[in-house]
């Protein structure tokens, strides 16, 4: 009798564990039970769709064409307060898109750093924006930008990373630096980064269980915002920003969780040993980092800049993670990218 009861309990626990660990199927936009499609989309060679949004001057009149890669829990509706004067002065065309699994872009179950880079290349080709374009990678949108730098550098007229995430598992990242960064974060956040790399199949369970808090960046915990971040958030009240419900409408697994797994998983290359893809100066690469950023450790970003002397590094003294959402900073970022103007803010 006891053995039979034990077997039933074990089977029940295994069944519960399996159900808790396996994510539900995504609700594909445009499918019978999925959200409606309300934005223009392109169809990729594998049949997936990418939704996009255009800003600035028209493509045919543009002097500079920039593809913007949004961060985690964001979308093509990312808030960029670029001044209209700058847009008109420089003839800027901005192309934003929902990365795979976000908002109205189809999920990619085989998503990787390389696939995200190739999505960007194909999007550019489908919309015929030219053989070369500029790229702006924001926060978690930094890893697709690194992918572009590695896999399609010949398509880049220039690239700027703004507070790009750093993968703690890059092969040549010094272990002591990772330890220092880990000591400064909550234990639960360390667990997420380790699961993303070592056991991604458990990430859905960890991020959806209700027993304890799981990941401060997704919770919006006050500790992750600098004082300037808080000021920028207040300025953004009432501004058109991504709707979280729409951003995650196809499911948190194929948007947020997949982002974490890819961003902190095995990239297939190590940016820290990358040689300059533009030895003749045909394009430039920039990193902008807030010194007070509490999400991306500044000491690691400094290490990246030291290892890659061909990258132009700008550290903004009082800025945090949201500097791209400040009108003064974003204009300075674009002026440096497009004109090579040395920023006077740092």
ZIVEN-V746974 format. One record per helix or strand of 2 or more residues. SS is the DSSP state (~ for helix, > for strand). FROM is the first residue (numbers start at 0). TO is the last residue. If there is no record, write none. Layout:
SS & FROM & TO
SS & FROM & TO
This chain:
~ & 1 & 20
> & 40 & 42
> & 48 & 55
~ & 58 & 60
> & 63 & 68
~ & 83 & 89
> & 91 & 96
~ & 112 & 125
> & 132 & 137
~ & 140 & 150
~ & 152 & 154
> & 155 & 161
~ & 174 & 182
~ & 186 & 197
~ & 199 & 207
~ & 215 & 218
~ & 221 & 223
~ & 226 & 234
~ & 243 & 246
~ & 252 & 262
~ & 270 & 272
> & 284 & 289
~ & 297 & 306
> & 310 & 315
~ & 322 & 324
~ & 326 & 338
